[in-house]
């Protein structure tokens, strides 16, 4: 074995370091799902409580905030699962055929740009959820008195979210397929999987 083959084996074998990212993403996804379930439990506890809860929030507001946070954590967990699958299919077993996996077109990861796009969109959604929580907490107080500093602080989140969304749109890390492209891809895959002689 010459030096060139040794270099090739080292470089090709280094892709298995990404298994750490897969394991970490799966573990983080499990954590997010558990946190989401805990938020649902808190929502029931707040929703069934009488009057206001610990921080003085009016009846029902704390439950709504907890449900929104649970949806946010569930979404993060789903994206982490998608990220783990994408890294696995791109680096660990890139030779695995899509037909063998039998996955829908929207779940197939073909390049790293797809993963970056999903993570960037997740950040925008998290900021939107954070703004909604801050708005509910701020405007849910019985004696609401906002000065200009507090108003600017509240408006900072939607402005930042809008700028990030605009930057994401301009950069377009990975172009999204149209609905027609997804349907035609799925139809073609199903047609190729049919046994010969069947129509």
PyMOL commands that set and color helices and strands:
alter all, ss='L'
color gray80, all
select helices_A, chain A and resi 3-47+61-92+98-101+105-107+112-139+148-171+179-193
alter helices_A, ss='H'
color red, helices_A
deselect
rebuild
show_as cartoon
